[in-house]
């Protein structure tokens, strides 16, 4: 009865158009009132505060701040230029530039929408100029931006480690490394999806072809070694960021939380003294943007924690886990069911909320089959990354739609090849766990 009330009120509020965070909080408080009266409300402040006062979560505001600094410092345009001189001359070179830049920026921001916002303004027009339909270019940027929560450092992995910590010991460092191969696989899959979409869009008689696509395609000449070296030196300030962050973590120099602080200071140094694009006058705007983004994440974490508290204390998670296990004893079937659940959830719920709702329910199933929880962390994160560019609530779609000046209906159609490509990668990651575990095991990260 409690489960029906909790999820029933939540989904009613979601379909009425309330934000996910509000829906989570209101449904949780309603159930607390119905089950225990007004006295149960005394629990709410304690749960909300304790959920966001964990030391590990301090990494989130600092990684968010680092990503904002990198954007203001002009790092994104330098990364784009470096990728362009390296592969821009190849057939479909601008598509490669987009994916490579997204991967580099993902290793800075740890956020999908932030990656789309940082690179979309430059790359969507550039893709159109190089013969890619604006809808396809916007879809490519939206999907490539989702790699931001898979490639380390990833805010999603930090949240997963915190939520899963009550049931299994999950290392943030191991999750970070485990996400590298899957993130790269997603990038490769998106390149093929974009090339396929571009070919269809350029073919005569294909529905949706337009004058912009039919225009002459500007092909970049192969850059000289001198040009590549110059672009590399210009971009090295940005290229060193993931090296410093990940090298410091895996070298034992600092923790992921401390690494986020190092990234902030490094970003200020690069922006002010190396690139000289960051002005003192920008500091307030940077702090404001980072504060707004952090406040949104923190609010979601706190209300989702309240929802997760009820799921756990009322034995809802245990009951639902047992029900799912009762469907089949075959781990292949169970994993397929879990993926379907998460793909559907990702279409309506943001990644942070999904972790708090589903980890208490699904992680016991993974542990029942003696699977590495790190693999499940990657599987779940890739599922929710797909949700970032899947209608109707995919945030990356709306960001790319606004930047590319494309109707949401058009980009929703154009995104289909990218969703298919991402699902293929998801199935590979699900049924070949070594794609996630090989690198951390090789490096001896537990």
Order of alpha helices (4+ residues) and beta strands (2+ residues): alpha-alpha-alpha-alpha-alpha-alpha-alpha-alpha-alpha-alpha-alpha-alpha-alpha-alpha-alpha-alpha-alpha-alpha-alpha-alpha-alpha-alpha
